[in-house]
Every structure is written in structure tokens, then in C-alpha cells.
């Protein structure tokens, strides 16, 4: 009976306030509809204590196998409930790097629920990886109210083949680069499926992979490189051109340094002084003034982001300073810097190095500010210097000095370069090969959902929209048969911003894969005061539990009348 309840739960809201709008999946373009994959069958965990012996495979060491009672699992400074499960931790492919002499292995953790829903979930982690975080399984959005493990999935997480203590220095090792880019997922997937088979007496009926940021990139790479391994792919704010985005961050640091009006204790430009919070709020307010009502309601959300780019004009709509900067104007130099960053990084010949960014209301948030003015001189400099250039630019000054000295003509091409030691370029091992060719995934009946915050400051939503347009072209304009892209208005990098950023994309994906119910919308909640995890950037004028439909691109949420705080008052329509 409990397994029946579990199966029903995955098809519904699972007790969440997130609701999913579903419609029958039909083929409206050329070609026949993809095949329907059968629903997963639940099953019980057969044993845990002897699992290491029964699942032994060459090159894999299980370091911890134990039963865990139902209860909270620590996740950073918070915790998340988990059902009773078997915890397995281990390492694969232990070795010593021939270039740096450091120890490497692909570390992993699996959590196998006692009451299994017949599904496997690969939890693709973000950032530079390097840590085996609890294998709970993210369902999308900020502060999710549930997890794949709670839903009954067997879940794996990984460090992608290197220890976090190395930081970006793991990029000196050629194999560690490849493991980080794609090989860890390729190696762990069959190992995990074997472990599941030994734990439950059969392998998973359906397999899913999901993550946000670099995790979204992992998912998109798996869709292209391993289309036969996963039935459902969930990619959030995907940095699928991550080396190019990192170079764009350095380009941004150079632009902001030119308008910084303060210096650090080290005598360097203080990027934080390039734009004050008040100045960026001014930009946000002016974007809203021009674009907020394009969807039929002035509610603090720019739903029609594409139309907004044609309507908003930075030079015209932002007051020009005639005197000192006071938060109510921008100088000509500030406008130029911001215009350059949003137009996309370029070299001296004007050749684009990365995508443009859309102007959106989330520019005034803390997440946007952190990525642009802090991470650009820490995370991105290390990643470009050691992981994304061939050979590594290891002898240069670190931090902001590296960013300011990075030459967009001479150095940027190194992300496409190889040499005798580094035989795959960063773009080759990080990006999905031929990203718009997902014919194998499509033809076997697998499905893909991509979502992206339109105010993401590091991975451009324009880049993701351009990918989806190419996917459309490669599928006769009917990619929606198997892949859908959901922009999240106002959301910053994976969460936050003035947005309804709490949603459940995983249940929508399962319903599509196994029930043939294509998501025509996914409902999302705001996390205002009183929420279990509050988003401090939810405007005070909103209901604390505002809901909105997230719409598949290119449709947008249009106000149709009624309660302005309810998703039921909106419809997804082409504009």
C-alpha cells in the first residue's frame, strides 16, 4: 500500500504548493511522435549490509555502507527530511596524476530508499564540483520543498573526480579536466545502475539526470554524450558554454574596473564601487517602467523578456548624471560599461566571445552583484587560468590582476586550444558536442526540460534561448515534442531575485516521460515572509506566497483577469 501511495505521489504535487499544468503530448510538426516510455515500477530494498560485496566491480572501492533511519540529512547550514535508506559511499578510478603528482579519484555517494519508486536520479552538482554533497536530488528552483530521494528515487552525487581542497588547481591534471567535463558522469552511471540492480534485484526502469549551473551543464552534456543512459534530462541555468561564460566574466571585470571610483587596500580598482546598489536598483526600476506591463499587468515581473529588449533603451531610459553620482543617475562611462557587458564579451575586432544578456528586473539583487563584482575576480580567474586554457596560465598573478591582464585577443582563444599534454580543449570537454543534435535522445522517447532565470548574471538566458532556437531548427520547428525551455522571469543564478523561484520541474519531467503529459506550464511560488526558506528579494508589495505559471519558450505568462497574486489568473500565450 505504501508503494502505491509513493507512486501516486510522484504523479501529483507531493504535498507541495507547486502545481503543474499538464496537457496531452502531440506531434504537430514533421515526423511522428516519439515513443512513450513505460512507467517505472516500485520495489523494496532487498538488503543493505552486504551490498558492497554483492555489487563489487573492478576499480571501485566502497568505503561506507550502512542503513539510515528516516530523518533529517544535513545540507550545508540547513537540513532536509529523508526516508529510510541505504547509504553507500565510495571512490572510483583512484590514481596519481602524472603532471602534478596529486592523488585523484571519482568520489561518490548513493542513497537507496527502502521504498523505491523504480527510478534512478543522477544529481549533477554545481560550481567546480570537488565535494560529495548529500545525494538528495534537486527538483529545481530555490529552496525546494521536496527532493528526488523523498519521492523514492535512488540518488547519486559525485565530486566529479577531484578533491575540493585543490580548488581550480586540479585543472593541471589532464584526466581530472576530462572527469570534470564529462567522464565522471559516464563512469558513474553504469556503476550506479549496477548498485541499484544488486540492491533491488533489478535495474532502474527509468533514469533521470538533473542539476543547476554547472549541474545543468552536466545534464546537457549527458543528453548529447550519453543519450541512451537517461530517459529524462533536467537542466537548470545551464552553463553549457561555461568556458566562454567565464571569459565573459573577466571581460566584465575589465569593464567595471574602468568606472570604479574607489580602490582596494592593494591599490586595485574596487569593482564594488563601479555601481552602487542604489544605481543598480535604478536600472531595475527603469526596466520595470518600460516592460512590466507588456504581459497585461504591472506586477514587478517582466514576463515578455524578448519584447522588453526591444522596448528598453539604456541610453534613453536611464537619467544621465550632470553632477556627482547620487544613485538617481548613471554617468556616460557607466552606461558604456553596462551596455558592453549586456551586449556580450568581444575581442578588439568586435568578434563575440559569449552571448548577450537580457535586461531584467533582477539586476538590482545581491546575487547579480556577487557574480559580477566578486566572483569575476575569484572563481572565474582560477577556472580560466587552470582549467579552461591550454596550456594553463599558471604563472600569472591571481585574482583581479589576472582578470585585468587577460587579453581577449591573445588569451581567449586558449579555451579552444590543445597541446601535447592537454589533448582536448576546454570547449571540447566542457560543452555538449553538437548541442542541438539530440536525435538519439528524441527517437528513443526520452524528454528534456531546461529552465533558466532571466536575470542570471553569469550564464546568459539569451544563450539558452539561442540554443533552443537551434534545437527547433534541427527538429523542423517541433522540438517541443521532446524538449522544452522554461525561462524564469526575474530569477538570478538558479534561485533568488524578484521572482517566483520555487517550483518542481522533476515531477513535470516524470509525468512527461512516463505518462506522456507534456508540461504546458509549471506553477511557481514566491518565498516571501513566512516561507520555510525566505527569499529576501521578494518585494514587499507581493503576496508572500504569490504564484505564477512558468511558460515554455517562446510563450509568456499573460494576465487574463482575476486575483493578481494567483497563477490561475494567467495563461501561457504566444506574443
VENMOGI-V789037 format. One record per residue. RES is the residue in three letters. PHI is phi in radians with two decimals (NA if undefined). PSI is psi in degrees with one decimal (999 if undefined). OMEGA is omega in whole degrees, 0 to 359 (NA if undefined). Layout:
RES	PHI	PSI	OMEGA
RES	PHI	PSI	OMEGA
This chain:
UNK	NA	-40.1	181
UNK	-1.15	-34.0	178
UNK	-1.16	-36.0	177
UNK	-1.13	-39.8	178
UNK	-1.12	-41.3	179
UNK	-1.08	-42.2	179
UNK	-1.11	-40.8	179
UNK	-1.16	-35.1	184
UNK	-1.12	-39.6	182
UNK	-1.18	-21.7	180
UNK	-1.53	-13.1	182
UNK	-1.95	-148.7	185
UNK	-1.58	-4.8	179
UNK	0.95	32.8	179
UNK	1.36	2.9	181
UNK	-1.43	162.8	172
UNK	-1.45	-3.3	179
UNK	-1.41	126.6	177
UNK	-1.97	152.4	184
UNK	-2.11	125.4	175
UNK	-1.51	123.9	185
UNK	-2.18	147.5	176
UNK	-2.48	157.9	181
UNK	-1.09	141.8	180
UNK	-1.53	123.5	178
UNK	-2.30	159.4	177
UNK	-1.74	120.8	181
UNK	-1.95	-6.5	181
UNK	-1.91	-166.5	181
UNK	-1.16	148.0	179
UNK	1.56	163.5	181
UNK	-1.51	163.4	179
UNK	-1.16	143.1	177
UNK	-1.06	155.6	180
UNK	-1.15	152.1	176
UNK	-1.51	127.4	176
UNK	-1.52	141.3	183
UNK	-1.19	152.9	179
UNK	-1.23	148.6	177
UNK	-1.20	150.2	179
UNK	-1.89	132.0	179
UNK	-1.24	163.6	178
UNK	-2.89	159.3	181
UNK	-1.56	152.8	172
UNK	-1.22	126.3	183
UNK	-1.41	-41.0	179
UNK	-2.89	163.0	178
UNK	-2.24	-45.1	190
UNK	-0.99	-39.1	184
UNK	-1.77	16.3	187
UNK	-1.13	-37.0	181
UNK	-1.04	-41.4	180
UNK	-1.23	-42.1	183
UNK	-1.29	-23.1	182
UNK	-1.85	17.3	183
UNK	-1.06	132.5	175
UNK	-2.43	149.9	181
UNK	-1.07	138.1	176
UNK	1.47	1.4	181
UNK	-2.12	128.4	177
UNK	-2.02	123.1	176
UNK	-1.59	119.7	185
UNK	-1.74	-15.6	180
UNK	-2.73	125.6	176
UNK	-2.43	116.8	182
UNK	-2.75	154.0	176
UNK	-1.41	139.3	181
UNK	-2.17	127.0	179
UNK	-1.26	159.0	176
UNK	-1.03	139.1	181
UNK	2.79	-177.4	183
UNK	-1.28	145.6	174
UNK	-2.03	127.4	181
UNK	-1.11	134.4	179
UNK	-2.42	93.4	187
UNK	1.13	-126.4	179
UNK	-1.57	1.1	181
UNK	-2.10	-167.2	177
UNK	-2.63	162.3	178
UNK	-2.40	137.1	179
UNK	-1.08	148.0	177
UNK	-2.44	145.1	176
UNK	-1.33	170.2	175
UNK	-1.01	135.0	184
UNK	-2.74	170.5	174
UNK	-1.78	124.6	180
UNK	-1.72	127.7	178
UNK	-2.23	126.5	176
UNK	-2.19	150.7	182
UNK	-3.05	-172.0	180
UNK	-2.42	147.5	175
UNK	-2.13	148.7	169
UNK	0.94	52.0	177
UNK	-1.15	138.7	184
UNK	-2.84	171.8	173
UNK	-2.01	129.4	182
UNK	-1.16	130.0	182
UNK	-1.25	-20.0	182
UNK	-1.58	-45.7	186
UNK	-1.91	-6.6	179
UNK	1.23	12.4	181
UNK	-1.52	155.9	178
UNK	-1.48	136.2	180
UNK	-2.32	153.3	172
UNK	-2.91	159.5	174
UNK	-1.64	101.6	180
UNK	-1.42	147.2	181
UNK	-2.63	163.8	173
UNK	-2.46	136.5	173
UNK	-2.17	142.5	174
UNK	-2.15	119.2	186
UNK	-1.97	105.6	186
UNK	-1.19	146.0	177
UNK	-1.06	-41.6	176
UNK	-1.80	98.9	188
UNK	-1.66	141.3	179
UNK	-1.64	6.5	178
UNK	1.52	10.0	186
UNK	-2.12	153.9	177
UNK	-2.05	138.3	179
UNK	-2.26	121.4	174
UNK	-1.60	115.0	180
UNK	-1.53	101.9	180
UNK	-1.49	119.4	186
UNK	-1.52	166.4	187
UNK	-1.78	-171.4	177
UNK	1.07	-141.9	177
UNK	-1.54	11.9	187
UNK	0.98	-139.8	177
UNK	1.56	-3.1	179
UNK	-2.45	137.8	175
UNK	-1.54	94.9	180
UNK	-1.45	160.8	182
UNK	-0.93	132.7	182
UNK	-1.43	82.1	180
UNK	-1.85	-33.4	175
UNK	1.57	100.8	180
UNK	-1.34	143.2	182
UNK	-1.85	0.8	179
UNK	1.91	146.8	174
UNK	1.46	178.7	182
UNK	-1.46	137.2	177
UNK	0.79	60.4	182
UNK	-1.05	143.3	183
UNK	-1.48	-2.8	178
UNK	-2.59	-177.9	180
UNK	-2.59	164.1	178
UNK	-1.06	-37.5	179
UNK	-1.11	-43.2	177
UNK	-1.05	-34.1	180
UNK	-1.30	-12.4	178
UNK	1.88	5.1	176
UNK	-1.26	148.3	162
UNK	-1.44	128.0	191
UNK	-2.16	139.9	174
UNK	-2.13	145.4	170
UNK	-2.30	165.0	188
UNK	-2.66	161.2	173
UNK	-1.64	3.7	179
UNK	1.10	21.5	168
UNK	1.77	12.9	179
UNK	-2.73	157.0	179
UNK	-1.47	140.2	179
UNK	-1.08	-24.9	181
UNK	-1.10	-19.8	179
UNK	-1.37	-19.2	187
UNK	1.02	-145.0	180
UNK	-1.29	-6.5	182
UNK	-1.12	-15.3	176
UNK	-1.06	-21.6	181
UNK	-1.14	-12.3	175
UNK	-1.20	-27.1	181
UNK	-1.53	120.3	184
UNK	-1.04	-41.1	182
UNK	-1.22	-35.7	179
UNK	-1.10	-34.7	174
UNK	-1.04	-47.6	183
UNK	-1.18	-38.9	177
UNK	-1.06	-44.9	178
UNK	-1.09	-41.2	183
UNK	-1.23	-51.2	185
UNK	-2.67	-22.7	192
UNK	-1.31	-31.3	179
UNK	-1.06	-44.2	177
UNK	-1.09	-43.4	181
UNK	-1.12	-36.3	180
UNK	-1.36	-40.2	185
UNK	-1.32	-29.8	185
UNK	-1.03	-53.6	179
UNK	-1.16	-33.5	177
UNK	-1.08	-44.5	181
UNK	-1.13	-40.4	180
UNK	-1.16	-34.2	175
UNK	-1.15	-41.2	179
UNK	-1.10	-40.8	177
UNK	-1.09	-43.2	181
UNK	-1.06	-38.9	180
UNK	-1.31	-29.8	182
UNK	-1.35	-33.9	186
UNK	-2.05	-1.4	180
UNK	1.47	1.3	176
UNK	-2.88	157.8	178
UNK	-1.32	174.2	180
UNK	-1.20	139.8	174
UNK	-1.23	-39.4	182
UNK	-2.35	141.4	182
UNK	-2.18	138.8	183
UNK	-2.30	152.1	173
UNK	-2.35	139.9	181
UNK	-2.76	156.3	177
UNK	3.10	175.0	179
UNK	-2.22	153.6	181
UNK	1.16	-124.1	174
UNK	-1.06	-29.2	175
UNK	-1.13	-36.4	174
UNK	-1.15	-36.7	175
UNK	-1.09	-46.9	176
UNK	-0.91	-44.1	182
UNK	-1.13	-43.4	179
UNK	-1.16	-36.4	177
UNK	-1.13	-42.3	179
UNK	-1.10	-37.1	179
UNK	-1.07	-34.5	182
UNK	-1.54	-40.7	185
UNK	-1.53	-31.2	184
UNK	-2.26	56.5	186
UNK	-1.17	-18.1	179
UNK	-1.51	-8.6	185
UNK	-1.62	-24.2	187
UNK	-2.20	133.8	180
UNK	-1.56	-23.9	180
UNK	-2.42	132.4	181
UNK	-2.14	125.8	181
UNK	-2.12	108.9	185
UNK	-2.05	113.9	180
UNK	-1.80	137.0	179
UNK	0.62	55.7	192
UNK	-1.28	124.1	174
UNK	-1.52	59.5	188
UNK	-1.27	-14.3	169
UNK	-1.93	46.5	192
UNK	-0.97	-45.2	179
UNK	-1.04	-37.1	178
UNK	-1.19	-40.2	178
UNK	-1.12	-37.2	179
UNK	-1.16	-40.3	176
UNK	-1.09	-39.7	178
UNK	-1.09	-33.4	176
UNK	-1.11	-39.9	178
UNK	-1.17	-39.8	175
UNK	-1.03	-43.7	178
UNK	-1.07	-42.5	179
UNK	-1.03	-38.6	178
UNK	-1.13	-39.8	179
UNK	-1.15	-44.9	183
UNK	-1.21	-32.5	179
UNK	-1.07	-29.9	182
UNK	-1.23	-22.3	182
UNK	-1.99	5.7	176
UNK	-1.14	135.6	180
UNK	-1.95	20.4	176
UNK	-2.57	161.7	178
UNK	-2.13	157.2	178
UNK	-1.45	175.3	178
UNK	-1.11	-20.6	178
UNK	-1.53	2.4	179
UNK	1.42	13.5	179
UNK	-1.69	159.1	176
UNK	-1.03	135.1	177
UNK	-1.56	101.9	185
UNK	-1.06	-28.3	180
UNK	-1.07	-23.6	182
UNK	-1.53	-2.6	180
UNK	-1.13	-40.6	177
UNK	-2.47	125.9	175
UNK	-1.34	161.3	174
UNK	-0.96	-37.7	180
UNK	-1.13	-37.8	180
UNK	-1.19	-40.2	178
UNK	-1.25	-33.6	174
UNK	-1.10	-36.4	177
UNK	-1.05	-43.1	178
UNK	-1.09	-45.4	179
UNK	-1.01	-46.0	181
UNK	-1.09	-39.1	181
UNK	-1.26	-33.1	173
UNK	-1.09	-45.5	178
UNK	-1.09	-40.4	181
UNK	-1.07	-34.7	181
UNK	-1.52	-29.3	194
UNK	-2.15	-15.8	188
UNK	-1.01	-42.0	187
UNK	-1.50	4.1	181
UNK	-1.08	-24.1	180
UNK	-1.66	10.1	176
UNK	1.72	-3.8	181
UNK	-2.64	128.8	173
UNK	-1.47	97.6	187
UNK	-2.31	14.6	180
UNK	1.46	7.8	180
UNK	-2.24	127.6	175
UNK	-1.64	96.9	181
UNK	-1.36	-39.0	182
UNK	-1.60	77.3	185
UNK	-1.14	-39.4	182
UNK	-1.10	-46.1	179
UNK	-1.12	-32.0	181
UNK	-1.11	-35.5	183
UNK	-1.14	-30.6	177
UNK	-1.38	-25.6	185
UNK	-1.56	-38.2	184
UNK	-1.46	134.2	178
UNK	-2.24	114.1	185
UNK	-1.02	-44.5	183
UNK	-1.17	-41.7	183
UNK	-1.37	-40.5	192
UNK	-1.57	-11.8	177
UNK	-1.81	126.3	178
UNK	-1.04	138.8	178
UNK	-1.57	136.3	180
UNK	-1.23	131.0	174
UNK	-1.79	-11.6	179
UNK	-2.47	-138.2	182
UNK	-1.23	153.4	175
UNK	-1.19	125.5	182
UNK	-2.28	12.6	180
UNK	1.51	-5.1	181
UNK	-1.98	13.6	181
UNK	-2.81	168.1	172
UNK	-2.19	144.7	175
UNK	-1.31	164.0	178
UNK	-1.04	-38.8	180
UNK	-1.17	-38.6	177
UNK	-1.10	-42.9	179
UNK	-1.07	-40.8	179
UNK	-1.12	-45.1	180
UNK	-1.06	-47.6	181
UNK	-1.14	-41.1	178
UNK	-1.08	-41.1	180
UNK	-1.11	-44.5	181
UNK	-1.12	-45.0	183
UNK	-1.26	-25.0	176
UNK	-1.30	-18.1	179
UNK	1.83	145.1	181
UNK	-1.07	142.4	180
UNK	-2.48	157.7	172
UNK	-1.56	-174.2	186
UNK	-1.19	-20.6	178
UNK	-1.53	0.2	181
UNK	1.49	8.0	179
UNK	-1.28	126.8	179
UNK	-1.10	135.4	175
UNK	-1.84	-20.6	177
UNK	-2.74	174.5	185
UNK	-1.27	163.4	167
UNK	-1.27	167.4	175
UNK	-2.08	145.0	177
UNK	-1.46	138.4	171
UNK	-1.21	133.2	184
UNK	-2.70	166.4	186
UNK	-1.15	-22.1	184
UNK	-1.30	0.8	180
UNK	-1.11	-21.4	182
UNK	-1.50	3.0	187
UNK	-1.57	166.1	182
UNK	-1.18	-35.9	181
UNK	-1.14	-43.6	178
UNK	-1.04	-44.3	183
UNK	-1.14	-41.3	182
UNK	-1.11	-45.5	181
UNK	-1.14	-41.3	184
UNK	-1.34	-40.7	190
UNK	-1.84	-11.6	180
UNK	-2.09	-58.2	184
UNK	-1.08	-29.0	181
UNK	-1.09	-20.6	179
UNK	-1.95	7.6	178
UNK	-2.19	-79.8	183
UNK	-1.02	-47.0	187
UNK	-1.25	-35.3	179
UNK	-1.15	-42.5	178
UNK	-1.14	-42.5	182
UNK	-1.14	-44.9	180
UNK	-1.17	-43.7	185
UNK	-1.14	-36.1	187
UNK	-1.98	-25.4	187
UNK	-1.90	-38.3	192
UNK	-1.77	-4.1	177
UNK	-1.98	143.6	179
UNK	-2.19	117.1	356
UNK	-1.31	168.9	179
UNK	-1.04	145.4	177
UNK	-1.56	59.1	193
UNK	-1.33	-21.9	186
UNK	-1.57	5.8	185
UNK	-1.60	162.0	174
UNK	-1.04	150.5	183
UNK	-1.60	175.6	171
UNK	1.16	-144.8	184
UNK	-1.05	-33.9	179
UNK	-1.05	-37.4	177
UNK	-1.14	-45.1	181
UNK	-1.09	-44.4	183
UNK	-1.26	-26.2	180
UNK	-1.59	-3.3	182
UNK	-1.28	124.1	185
UNK	-1.64	118.7	183
UNK	-1.21	-18.2	176
UNK	-1.55	-48.8	186
UNK	-1.49	-40.6	189
UNK	-1.63	-36.9	183
UNK	-0.99	-37.2	179
UNK	-1.10	-13.6	181
UNK	-1.19	-14.6	176
UNK	-1.31	-13.0	176
UNK	-1.86	5.4	187
UNK	-1.64	160.8	173
UNK	-2.36	167.4	170
UNK	-2.65	-167.6	185
UNK	-1.16	-24.4	179
UNK	-1.69	-43.9	183
UNK	-1.80	89.3	192
UNK	-1.53	-5.7	172
UNK	-2.14	130.2	179
UNK	-1.24	162.8	179
UNK	-1.04	-41.2	179
UNK	-1.16	-29.1	178
UNK	-1.28	-41.8	184
UNK	-1.57	-14.9	181
UNK	-1.72	-37.6	185
UNK	-1.56	150.7	174
UNK	-1.15	130.3	179
UNK	-1.17	130.0	179
UNK	0.86	63.1	192
UNK	-1.04	-25.3	181
UNK	-1.58	0.6	177
UNK	-1.77	93.3	179
UNK	-2.07	35.0	184
UNK	-1.07	-40.3	181
UNK	-1.14	-44.8	177
UNK	-1.02	-47.3	181
UNK	-1.07	-48.1	190
UNK	-1.24	-20.3	178
UNK	-1.61	2.3	176
UNK	1.62	6.2	178
UNK	-1.29	161.3	183
UNK	-2.30	157.5	183
UNK	-2.43	131.7	173
UNK	-2.12	129.1	176
UNK	-2.09	135.8	173
UNK	-2.27	154.6	183
UNK	-2.73	127.7	174
UNK	-1.16	127.7	184
UNK	-1.25	-12.9	175
UNK	-1.85	23.8	176
UNK	-1.09	123.2	183
UNK	-1.50	-10.9	186
UNK	-2.02	-42.5	175
UNK	-1.92	120.6	191
UNK	-1.34	131.2	173
UNK	-1.15	-26.0	174
UNK	-1.09	-38.5	180
UNK	-1.13	-41.7	179
UNK	-1.19	-40.4	177
UNK	-1.09	-39.0	179
UNK	-1.14	-39.5	175
UNK	-1.04	-45.2	182
UNK	-1.15	-35.4	176
UNK	-1.09	-41.6	177
UNK	-1.14	-39.5	177
UNK	-1.09	-41.0	176
UNK	-1.01	-47.5	181
UNK	-1.07	-36.0	180
UNK	-1.32	-10.0	182
UNK	-2.17	32.8	176
UNK	1.04	29.4	181
UNK	1.36	10.6	185
UNK	-2.23	40.8	177
UNK	-1.12	-21.3	182
UNK	-1.10	-11.4	175
UNK	-1.08	-29.2	184
UNK	-2.40	-10.6	181
UNK	-2.49	132.9	179
UNK	-2.35	143.1	181
UNK	-1.99	126.5	182
UNK	-2.02	100.1	171
UNK	-1.15	146.6	178
UNK	-2.03	98.7	185
UNK	-0.99	132.2	175
UNK	1.42	-14.7	185
UNK	-1.32	138.5	176
UNK	-1.43	-143.4	186
UNK	-1.38	96.1	178
UNK	1.33	-21.6	179
UNK	-2.92	176.0	173
UNK	1.34	-177.0	185
UNK	1.46	173.5	178
UNK	-1.32	80.6	192
UNK	-2.60	157.7	166
UNK	-1.56	92.5	193
UNK	-1.88	10.8	179
UNK	-1.92	118.2	184
UNK	-2.75	166.2	182
UNK	-2.11	93.9	178
UNK	-1.43	-23.7	183
UNK	-1.18	-43.8	178
UNK	-1.10	-37.8	177
UNK	-1.08	-40.1	180
UNK	-1.18	-43.4	178
UNK	-1.08	-43.6	179
UNK	-1.06	-34.8	179
UNK	-1.28	-47.3	182
UNK	-1.12	-46.8	193
UNK	-1.79	-18.1	180
UNK	-2.05	-4.6	181
UNK	1.24	21.3	183
UNK	-1.74	97.0	182
UNK	-1.26	132.2	183
UNK	-1.32	109.4	175
UNK	-1.44	-14.5	171
UNK	-2.87	158.2	173
UNK	-2.29	123.8	183
UNK	-1.39	141.7	183
UNK	-2.28	148.5	181
UNK	-1.91	150.0	165
UNK	-1.42	160.8	179
UNK	-2.15	68.3	181
UNK	-1.43	-172.1	180
UNK	-0.90	133.1	181
UNK	1.74	-15.2	177
UNK	-1.23	157.2	179
UNK	-1.04	-36.7	175
UNK	-2.30	108.5	188
UNK	-1.43	135.3	169
UNK	-1.61	109.1	186
UNK	-1.12	-13.7	183
UNK	-1.73	9.6	170
UNK	-1.23	119.6	183
UNK	-1.03	146.0	182
UNK	-1.11	-22.9	181
UNK	-1.35	-11.7	179
UNK	-1.50	154.5	165
UNK	-1.10	140.7	181
UNK	-1.05	-24.4	181
UNK	-2.10	37.9	176
UNK	-0.92	142.3	174
UNK	-2.15	148.6	178
UNK	-2.54	149.8	172
UNK	-1.43	135.2	168
UNK	-1.58	132.3	189
UNK	-1.95	144.3	178
UNK	-1.25	129.9	179
UNK	-0.97	136.6	9
UNK	-1.68	12.3	179
UNK	-1.23	156.1	178
UNK	-2.30	158.4	179
UNK	-1.34	118.0	182
UNK	-1.96	133.1	180
UNK	-1.22	128.4	181
UNK	-1.96	-1.2	180
UNK	1.97	150.0	180
UNK	1.95	-158.5	183
UNK	-1.03	117.7	185
UNK	-1.26	-8.6	179
UNK	-1.77	2.0	187
UNK	-1.98	136.8	177
UNK	-1.05	-26.5	182
UNK	-1.17	-12.9	180
UNK	-1.61	9.3	182
UNK	-2.25	154.2	176
UNK	-2.35	146.1	177
UNK	-1.46	116.7	184
UNK	-2.39	153.0	172
UNK	-1.30	140.4	181
UNK	-2.06	999	NA
